[in-house]
Amino acid sequence: MPEDQLRAGHIPADVYRQIPPGTDVRRVVIVQEAPRSYKGPIVLTLVIAAGAVTVLLVIAYVVQVIAAAAVAVISASGGISYTINRRNK
């Protein structure tokens, strides 16, 4: 593997060809780019998804409380009554 060669101090042939003539190969330092980490984007996606679900649950709860309060106010004033009938099968 190229990474193992670089760690062992070997210079791959394609990199060796790019070194100018007369350069002391023992003093050449090859810098590798670090592999990309996907941990940050994955965590960000999970946080956004959890936040969206939380916001939707809060909105649903608030709408339910407002509807229940409106029904309670209207029925207390003698306007209408609201019942939920559930049929047992």
N, C-alpha and C positions, 0 to 999 in steps of 0.2 A: 504494500500500500504506500502511496506517496507520503502520507503523514508519518508513517513509521520510518521511511527513508530520511525525511527531514529531521525527525527527532534523533536519529542515529548519527546525524552529521553528513549524510550523503546528499549529493546534489543531483536531482534528476537531469536527464540528458536535455530535455527541452529548456530547462532553466540554465543549464551549463552553457548552452549555445548563446544565450543572451548576455553572458558575462563578457565584458570587453577583454581583448587580448592583453596579457601582461598583468592581470589582476591576480593577487595572491588568494587562491581559492580557500585557504585556511582561515582567512579573515572575512569571508563573505557571510553575511547574516541574511537568512531568508525569513521574511515575516509572513505568516499565514493569517488570513482573515478568519476570525472566530466563526464557528457554525451558528446559524441563526437559531435563536430560541423562540419557540412558539408559546411559551408559558404565559407571557404578558397578554397577547391577543386572545388566548383562550379564556383567561381569567376575566378580561374585560368583557368578552361576549357573555359569559355566565352572569356577571354582575348586571349587565344591561338587561338580560332576560329575566333575572330575578326581580329587578326593579320594575320592569314592565308588568310582570304578574302581580307584584305588590300594589302597584298603582291601580290596576284593574280591580283587584279585590277591594281596595279602599273605596273606589268609586261605586262598586256594586253595593257595598255595605251602606254608604251614605244615601244612595238612591232608595234602598230598602227602608232606612230609618225615616227619610222624608216622606215616602209613601205611607208608611204606618202612621206617622204623625198627622198627615193630611186626612187620612181615613178617621183617625180618632177625633180630630177637631170637627169634621163634618158630621160624624155620627153623634157626637156630644151636643151639637147644636140642633139635633133633630132633623137634619137634612136627609141623609141616606144611611143605610147600614151596609156593611160589607161582610160577607161570610165566605168561607172557603169550604166547599163540600168535596169530600174525598170518597170515592166509591170503592168499596172493598170487593175484590174479585174472588 
